[in-house]
C-alpha cells in the first residue's frame, strides 16, 4: 500500500473532535493493490477487488474498525475496462494471526476493515469472442460428414484443419492469462470440441475404408448415417457446454 504525501501530512494531524465527543479524521489514499484471482470459471468468472485496512500496532482490544455503511459507496463514473461492476460490500473483521508474532505477551488478533468491489466479465465476451469462433470451427469440421465417403481428401482436410484452428484459438486466449495449474471453464469446452473433431476425422477414415467396394445405394445409406451423426455431435457439444456452464 502506498500513501500519498498529502495523506501523510493529514495523518500527522490530530483527529477532529466532534460535538458528541467522537473523533473524526479523513485520509485520501492512493496506491497499487495486488490480488490473486481464481480463474476456474473463466470467462464467466466473478471476482472481488478488495482493500483491507488493518492497524499493525494496536490489537483488537485497543482499536476496532467499524464500517460506516451509510457514508460508504462508489463513484457513479467508476468504470473497469473489460468488466461489469455489480456492486460493492464493506465489513469489519478480526484478523487472527494464530501467533504471538515473536513477543511473549503480544496478542494475535487485530481489527480490520475491508471494502470490496464485485465485478464480472460481460456475457457477450464469452458468447461472441470465445464461443462463437469455436462453434464455427466445429461446424466446419462436422460438415465433412455430409460429403461423399469417396471424397477422402476433403473429408479428412476439414477436421484436420479445424483441429489446428481450434488449437490456435485456445492459445490466443491463454496468452492473456497467467500460467495456471488447473483447467478453466473454457479449457473444458475446448476439450469437448477437440474430442468431437477427432471423432469426425476417425469416422471419415473408417467410412472410406469400409465403403471402398460399396454400391451407390449402400454409400447413400452410410452417408445418411453420417448426417445423423453430424447432428448428434452438434447437439452433444451444445448439451455438454450447457452442463459445464450451468454447474461450474
C-alpha positions, 0 to 999 in steps of 0.5 A: 500500500502506498500513501500519498504525501498529502495523506501523510501530512493529514495523518500527522494531524490530530483527529477532529473532535466532534460535538458528541465527543467522537473523533473524526479524521479523513485520509485520501489514499492512493496506491497499487493493490495486488490480488490473486484471482481464481480463474476456474470459471473463466470467462464467466468468472466473478471476482472481488477487488478488495482493500483491507485496512488493518492497524499493525500496532494496536490489537483488537482490544485497543482499536476496532474498525467499524464500517460506516455503511451509510457514508460508504459507496462508489463513484457513479463514473467508476468504470473497469475496462473489460468488466461489469461492476455489480456492486460493492460490500464493506465489513469489519473483521478480526484478523487472527494471526494464530501467533504471538508474532515473536513477543511473549505477551503480544496478542494475535488478533487485530481489527480490520476493515475491508471494502470490496468491489464485485465485478464480472466479465460481460456475457457477450465476451464469452458468447461472441469472442470465445464461443462463437469462433469455436462453434464455427470451427466445429461446424466446419469440421462436422460438415465433412460428414455430409460429403461423399465417403469417396471424397477422402481428401476433403473429408479428412482436410476439414477436421484436420484443419479445424483441429489446428484452428481450434488449437490456435484459438485456445492459445490466443486466449491463454496468452492473456492469462497467467500460467495456471495449474488447473483447467478453466471453464473454457479449457473444458469446452475446448476439450469437448470440441477437440474430442468431437473433431477427432471423432469426425476425422476417425469416422471419415477414415473408417467410412472410406475404408469400409465403403471402398467396394460399396454400391451407390445405394449402400454409400447413400445409406452410410452417408445418411448415417453420417448426417445423423451423426453430424447432428448428434455431435452438434447437439452433444457439444451444445448439451455438454457446454450447457452442463459445464456452464450451468454447474461450474 
